[in-house]
Every structure is written in structure tokens, then in C-alpha cells.
Amino acid sequence: MKRFFLLVTVLCFLLAGCGFDAPSTVSGTSTEIVEEPSDTASVPESAQHQGELPASQPFDVRLFAMDTYMELRAYGDGAEDALQAVSSMLTELDQLLSVTDEGSEIYALNHGEGQPAAVSEQTYELIEDALALSRNLADALDMTIYPVSRAWGFTTGSYQIPSDSQLQALLPFVDDTQVVLNERDGTVRIPPSAELDLAAVAKGYAGDRAAEMMKQAGVRSALLNLGSSTIRTVGVKPDGSQWRIAIQDPQDSSGLAGVVTMGEGAMDTSGGYERFFTGADGETYWHILDPKTGYPAKHGLISVTVLSETSFLGDGLSTALFVMGLEEAVRYWRANGGFEFILIADDGSLYLSEGAAERFSPIGNYENAKMTVIKP
Amino acid sequence: MKPMIQTKTWMILFAALLALLIAAALLVSHRGTGKIANVYQDGVCIRSIDLSAVTEAYSFTVTDGKGHENLIEVAPGQIRVAEANCPDHVCVHTGWISDGLRPIVCLPARLSIQLEDTAQSETEGLDAVIG
């Protein structure tokens, strides 16, 4: 009898998109966990005849958080509960770190008139780590670029080209070395007129925390897509094979440039094509800004992918390498290591670190692209 | 024996339901690949469309009660946001989608459109697209 019910359930999933039954909205939450019908459909014939569900069922969550759209997929026992916990964590983190939400800790710091303010231990540590990374990346990454980004309209989507004098007036306040952390009382001080925004690393940080929570809940396989430019994995695929992640063709939004195979870890991409506009002058202006000039970073790269152990590092690095340009990015990698990279230059050629080249295969328009492998 | 009758009735009901489902499943599988596009509002599925069963293009508007409007166009095998009143128009610029790898997303309207996994030669075996 139990098997009979299971079979009915399987058939229901085979048939049902969401339209067939009313969406099971949990009031007050913004997420819905659904069992993926597609994988139920790929159950081997014999298993289906017995009415048995696959050992590793995928569960999906979709949510809007941190100014992006996230898709989280986890497999196996405990996956459903872990996903629910992770999506709550992401929503809470968003509320803590939002630049625009008046109730957030970052908002309080930015509007503290230059006075030190206490923040939660978690936020303190994140700011500390973000500033350390930023310091290590010198001029390529700055956590206080937000006012410049706002002047361009990248924070709202109402794009505009700011005047040069407007940018010159904002640039003196873009300097995250002026943020003061006081370990003794756990306070942070942002200079007046400066604004801290952790967006460059927040999604990566969230990915690492989500992965940690997944593992603690006993989940051995998960693919966490934190807004299409940050992917964090837990373990490998349920069948034991590696994850296969494609990199978008930066010059054709419907095309792909290549495929990377990876086990547990992080993959982060930054590209000028993600958020951009064409000015009245016919020029393309994108959202990755050079903290030195206040203008979009155009140093020969159109797509930067970083493979690293943590998405915190990968998230920050992919933006920074994009700002650096090819030569400086390679120099930084040789001096620091600890990650692999795939760079696409504006002439369509590829530059890969040795470790990345072993895991990468070009596809589509990039099948015959010039590929340079860079040794440490 | 009242409970016995009830059990029997339920059995028959379930058998009928099962037969109906099998018939429907056969119908769907004969109709084509069953390329399902799901439209989500704030992560909750509000509409499912079998794109392989679409023979003539049509469109409909999704509103969120906060002033956001997205005009969704459905055509054989593909779907897109044709018009929207959001400031950045990222959803419109994404254009048509016809595979399960890349969703259409409108952040201001908290709208997303995604196809269920499909095994197409170009995207087969891929778990995600980053970009």
C-alpha cells in the first residue's frame, strides 16, 4: 500500500509543474521548497517500477536576498531542513549588511556621523576580514566605493554619467583604510561622508556560511548559486562525479565560453556585462569601478573567473583582478597564490592559470579561441 | 461493516486517480519533450507553462501589487520578458530563454522564470552557468 502511494506521488511530480496545484505558499516567508520533478523523472526504470524514490533527492530553494536572486540545491537526508535554515540565515544576513535598509548595522555605521558604533560580533569579523583582503589587494578593491557607485546609478538601476567634478569630490572619501576597528569594545568607525559597503564580498561570505551550515546538518552534496556570479559547492554530485559549471560568454548573453569541473569549493565570476548601460556618447559603462579613478575599470579584461577554496576570497578577488587587468592580475597571483583563474580579454583570448587550465574546456564561440596557460 | 466499505471506496478512488494520471502522463509524453517553464514571484511558483505544447505565441502580464509590471511573452519552445517597468530592464535584456540553465530574473519585481532541467545537447550535463 505504501509503495502504491509512492507511485502516485511519483506520477504527480512527473506531471505537476506548479500550475496544476496551488502553490504551497508558506505565509510570511519568501521561499518555497519544492521537490524537483525532473530528477524524479530520471529514476531508473527498474526503481520506478518498484515505486521507490531515488536515494538522493534534490531539494531547491529560490530566494531574493542581497540584491540578487539565489538558487540553492541540496541532495539527500536533511537537505530540506538545511535549506530552510540557510535561507533564513541569508535573509538575516541581508538585514544586517544592507546599505539601504535603515535597520541594518551597516546603515547605522554609515549614518553615525563619524562616531564609533558597536556592531554584532559576526559583522565585526566580516568587516575585519573584508578590510584585510582589501588591504592585500591595494588599490584594486575598496569597501567604501558605494557613494561613487550611487553617483553612476548602479545602486538603483537609474543609470547616469556623473560629471568629472562630481566624481573628484567623492573620491577623497573612497579609502577603506580610514575605517577604524576597535577590538577592545567591538566598535567600528566610518569617517563622515564615507560609506561602507560589503557587497564585494558579502555573497561570497554568505556562500561559505551556507556551505558550513549544510555540512553541519550532514548534507554531503549541494550546489549553492548565490546570484549567478558566486557559486559555492558542498562535496561532489550525488553520483560521485564532479560539478560542471559553465562560464557565460561575456559577449553573448545566450552563449557559453567554457566549462569548469570542480569538487567542493568556490567559483566566482566578475564581468562588465553583468550590469552596464550605454551612455548618450555611445560608450559602454559598467558597474565594476576603479577605486582610483571612480570610472568603470577598463583594463583589457571582460570576464574574470576565480576558483578558490572559499567564496569569500573568490568573490573579492574576481572583482579585484578585473580592476587590475591582465598583467597585474598575473603578478598578484604569482606573488600570493591560493587560487586559480580564467581571464577573458577584450580581444576574445583566454588566459588561464595552470591549475585552472586542467579543469577547463572551452566551448561555443571560444572553442578556437587563443588560450594562454600561465605557470606560477 | 462500514469501515470496510470506506476502505474499498478509497481504493477505487485511488485506482481511478492512478488510471487518470497514467493516461495524462502518456498524453504528455506523446505530446513532446514537456519543456516546462515555471514563473516564480518571490520564489513561489505562480504559473507553469509547457513550452513544447505552445503552438502560437501569446503574452500575459504579471503584477506584484507594488506597481511592478512584467509582460511575459510565450512562444513555441521559448519564453521571455518582453516589457517591464523596472528601471534597469535586466529581465528584458536577458531575452528569450529555452534551456534550464539560465533563469530570467527581475530583481525589483522579485520575479523569476526558469525552465525545468532539460537535456539539450549543448547544455547537457551542466549543473549551472556562472557569469
Interface residues (C-beta under 8 A of the other chain):
Chain A: F4 L7 V8 L11 C12 L14 L15 A16 G17 C18 G19 F20 P23 T25 S30 T31 E32 V34 E36 P37 S38 D39 V61 R62 L63 F64 D67 T68 Y69 E71 T156 G157 S158 Y159 L223 N225 S228 S229 T230 I231 K237 W243 R244 I245 A246 I247 Q248 P250 S253 S254 L256 V259 M267 D268 T269 G271 Y273 E274 R275 S303 T305 G364
Chain B: F14 L17 L18 L21 I22 A24 A25 V28 I36 N38 Y40 D42 G43 V44 C45 I46 R47 S48 I49 D50 C86 P87 D88 V90 H93 T94 G95 W96 G100 L101 R102 P103 V105 L107 P108 R110 S112 Q114 E116 D117 E122 T123 G125 L126 D127 A128 V129 I130 G131
